């Protein structure tokens, strides 16, 4: 990622930098598949799970952005070990999905129903933490903005800028989660899916089709992480992905030039306002 995307410690620049950072090889390779697999297990309330995922990422990237450079160095020093742990954790989640440990099969009126276990939120949060640690190589883009903000003596601005960066990185996920819940896609035929019955000896195993999909994603990502870790190539990415990142970087810089006349305060209000609007969409339904 080209650090000159940050022309100043502006809120909108950090927000755009986060969006571009999402497509960095070390970010999208880990963050997007982990998010997809975790939300497919949840099926409903995807926007809420996106907030949980965002919280996990923030728990790692916000301290780094606020000056905990040693934390970023720790993750970079143990990058291979982190990928090995992450790969094994993904494979473990794949096995849990197939075994239905996150769901309890309950007979209802002659058919099988699924009851979501509350532990899903914890697993999504842990995936967010792992994604934040694995993508900490994106932090150098943010470091420039943080340095300028801290040097200006405005710690509060540093906090706002890092929030904008992490929110920008997860912004596409929030948009996807919002429309998923808005149009109740969980009621679609694909998401409703079906229950598959597998007989293993004398034991019968019931697995939902979306659990199988989640297990496939977890297993695929887990194997890729282990291959990358043991090959010593944890920063690998396809050429087309690198090209996309470069293109988005350039287009973002052009967009920043066009929006340079808009006050930072207004951008801060808009970004924070949209974030709290999404939060209201979740907690407002409880009332």
C-alpha positions in Angstrom: 0.0 0.0 0.0 1.3 3.5 -0.9 1.5 5.6 2.2 1.2 8.8 0.3 -2.6 8.2 0.1 -2.7 10.1 3.4 -2.2 13.7 2.4 -3.0 14.9 5.9 -4.4 13.6 9.1 -7.9 14.1 7.7 -10.9 12.0 8.6 -12.0 11.3 5.1 -8.5 10.5 3.9 -8.2 7.8 6.7 -11.7 6.5 5.8 -10.7 6.1 2.2 -7.4 4.6 3.2 -9.2 2.0 5.2 -11.4 1.1 2.2 -8.3 0.7 0.0 -6.5 -1.2 2.6 -9.3 -3.8 2.6 -8.1 -4.8 -0.9 -4.4 -5.2 0.2 -3.2 -8.8 -0.1 -2.8 -9.3 3.6 -6.2 -7.8 4.4 -8.8 -9.2 1.9 -7.2 -12.7 1.8 -8.0 -13.1 5.5 -10.7 -10.7 6.5 -13.3 -11.2 3.8 -13.4 -15.1 3.8 -13.4 -15.1 7.6 -16.3 -12.7 7.6 -18.3 -14.5 5.0 -18.0 -17.9 6.7 -18.9 -16.5 10.1 -22.0 -14.7 8.9 -23.2 -17.6 6.8 -23.3 -19.6 10.1 -25.4 -16.9 11.7 -28.0 -16.6 8.8 -29.9 -13.7 10.4 -28.9 -10.5 12.2 -25.9 -10.1 9.9 -25.5 -6.4 10.6 -25.1 -7.1 14.3 -22.5 -9.7 13.6 -20.7 -7.2 11.4 -20.5 -4.9 14.5 -19.0 -7.8 16.5 -16.5 -8.4 13.7 -15.7 -4.7 13.6 -15.1 -4.7 17.4 -12.7 -7.6 17.1 -10.7 -5.8 14.4 -10.8 -2.6 16.3 -9.4 -4.3 19.4 -6.1 -4.8 17.5 -5.9 -1.9 15.0 -6.9 0.9 17.2 -4.1 0.4 19.8 -1.7 0.2 16.9 -3.0 3.4 15.3 -2.8 5.2 18.7 0.9 4.6 18.9 1.4 1.0 20.1 4.1 0.4 17.5 5.5 -2.5 19.5 2.2 -4.3 19.0 2.5 -4.1 15.3 6.1 -5.3 15.5 5.0 -8.3 17.6 2.5 -9.4 14.9 5.1 -8.8 12.2 7.8 -10.8 14.1 5.5 -13.7 14.6 3.7 -13.4 11.2 4.3 -17.1 10.3 3.2 -18.4 13.7 0.1 -16.2 13.5 -0.8 -17.8 10.1 -0.2 -21.3 11.5 -2.5 -20.6 14.4 -5.0 -18.9 12.2 -5.0 -21.9 9.7 -5.5 -24.4 12.5 -8.2 -22.3 14.0 -10.1 -22.0 10.7 -9.9 -25.8 10.2 -11.2 -26.2 13.8 -14.1 -23.9 13.0 -14.8 -26.0 9.8 -15.0 -29.1 11.9 -17.3 -27.4 14.4 -19.6 -26.2 11.6 -19.9 -29.7 10.2 -20.5 -31.2 13.6 -23.2 -28.6 14.3 -21.6 -27.5 17.5 -22.7 -23.9 17.0 -26.3 -25.1 16.5 -28.6 -27.4 18.4 -30.9 -29.6 16.3 -34.4 -29.4 17.7 -37.3 -31.6 16.5 -40.3 -29.5 15.9 -43.6 -30.8 14.5 -41.9 -33.6 12.6 -39.2 -31.5 11.2 -35.8 -30.3 12.2 -35.2 -26.7 13.3 -32.1 -24.8 14.1 -31.5 -22.8 17.2 -28.6 -20.4 17.1 -26.2 -20.6 20.0 -25.0 -17.3 21.7 -21.4 -18.5 21.3 -21.5 -17.4 17.7 -20.9 -13.8 18.7 -17.7 -14.9 20.6 -16.4 -16.8 17.6 -17.1 -13.9 15.2 -15.3 -11.5 17.6 -12.3 -13.8 17.8 -12.2 -14.0 14.0 -12.2 -10.2 14.0 -9.3 -10.2 16.4 -7.4 -12.6 14.3 -8.2 -10.6 11.1 -6.9 -7.5 12.8 -3.7 -9.2 13.8 -3.1 -10.8 10.4 -3.8 -7.5 8.6 -1.7 -5.4 10.9 0.7 -5.0 7.9 -1.8 -2.4 6.7 -1.0 -0.3 9.7 1.9 1.6 8.0 -0.7 3.4 5.8 -2.4 4.5 9.0 0.8 5.3 10.9 1.4 8.5 8.8 -2.0 9.9 9.7 -1.6 9.0 13.4 1.8 10.6 13.6 0.5 13.9 12.2 -2.6 13.8 14.5 -0.5 13.0 17.6 2.1 15.6 16.8 -0.6 18.2 16.4 -1.4 17.6 20.1 -4.9 16.4 19.4 -5.2 12.9 20.8 -9.0 13.1 20.3 -8.4 13.6 16.6 -6.1 10.7 16.5 -8.8 8.5 18.0 -11.3 9.8 15.4 -9.0 9.2 12.5 -8.2 5.6 13.5 -11.9 5.0 14.0 -12.5 6.3 10.5 -9.7 4.1 9.1 -11.1 0.9 10.7 -14.7 1.8 9.8 -13.5 2.4 6.2 -11.9 -1.0 6.1 -15.1 -2.7 7.2 -17.5 -0.3 5.4 -18.2 -2.7 2.5 -19.1 -5.4 5.1 -21.5 -3.0 6.9 -23.2 -2.1 3.6 -23.6 -5.8 2.7 -24.9 -6.6 6.2 -27.4 -3.7 6.1 -28.9 -4.8 2.8 -28.8 -8.5 3.8 -31.0 -7.6 6.9 -33.1 -5.0 5.1 -34.2 -7.3 2.3 -34.4 -10.3 4.7 -32.2 -12.4 2.5 -32.1 -15.1 5.3 -35.6 -16.0 3.9 -34.2 -16.8 0.5 -34.1 -20.3 -0.7 -30.3 -20.5 -0.7 -29.9 -19.2 2.9 -32.8 -21.4 4.2 -31.2 -24.3 2.4 -31.9 -27.8 3.7 -30.7 -30.3 6.3 -28.5 -33.1 5.1 -28.4 -36.3 7.0 -25.2 -38.3 7.2 -24.9 -41.7 8.9 -21.6 -42.4 10.5 -21.8 -45.9 11.9 -24.7 -46.0 14.4 -24.7 -42.2 14.7 -26.8 -39.9 12.5 -25.4 -36.4 11.8 -27.6 -33.5 10.7 -25.8 -30.7 8.9 -27.4 -27.6 7.4 -26.4 -26.6 3.9 -25.2 -23.2 5.0 -23.1 -24.9 7.6 -21.5 -26.9 4.9 -20.8 -23.8 2.9 -19.3 -22.1 6.0 -17.2 -25.2 6.7 -16.0 -25.2 3.1 -14.9 -21.6 3.3 -13.2 -22.1 6.7 -11.4 -25.2 5.5 -10.2 -23.6 2.3 -8.9 -20.5 4.1 -7.3 -22.7 6.8 -5.4 -24.8 4.2 -4.3 -21.7 2.3 -3.0 -20.1 5.5 -1.0 -23.2 6.4 0.4 -23.5 2.9 1.4 -19.8 3.0 2.9 -20.1 6.5 5.0 -23.2 5.8 6.1 -21.9 2.4 7.3 -18.7 4.1 5.2 -16.7 1.7 2.6 -15.0 4.0 2.5 -11.8 2.0 1.7 -13.5 -1.3 -1.2 -12.3 -3.5 -2.4 -12.8 -7.1 -1.2 -10.2 -9.6 -4.7 -9.1 -10.4 -5.4 -8.4 -6.7 -2.3 -6.2 -6.5 -3.4 -4.3 -9.6 -6.8 -3.7 -8.2 -5.2 -2.3 -5.0 -3.0 0.0 -7.1 -6.0 1.2 -9.1 -8.1 1.9 -6.1 -5.2 3.7 -4.5 -4.8 6.1 -7.5 -8.6 6.7 -7.8 -8.8 7.4 -4.1 -6.1 10.0 -4.3 -8.0 11.7 -7.2 -11.2 11.6 -5.1 -9.4 13.2 -2.1 -8.3 16.1 -4.3 -11.9 16.7 -5.3 -13.1 16.6 -1.7 -10.3 18.6 -0.2 -12.5 21.7 0.2 -15.0 20.0 2.4 -14.3 20.6 6.1 -13.0 17.7 8.2 -15.8 18.4 10.8 -18.5 17.7 8.2 -16.8 14.4 7.2 -16.5 13.4 10.9 -20.2 14.1 11.4 -21.3 12.2 8.3 -19.1 9.1 9.1 -20.0 9.0 12.8 -23.7 9.7 11.9 -23.8 6.7 9.5 -22.1 4.5 12.0 -24.6 5.3 14.8 -27.5 5.0 12.3 -26.4 1.4 11.6 -26.1 0.8 15.4 -29.7 2.2 15.8 -31.0 -0.2 13.2 -29.8 -3.0 15.4 -30.8 -1.8 18.9 -33.9 0.0 17.7 -35.4 -3.4 16.7 -35.2 -4.6 20.3 -37.5 -1.8 21.5 
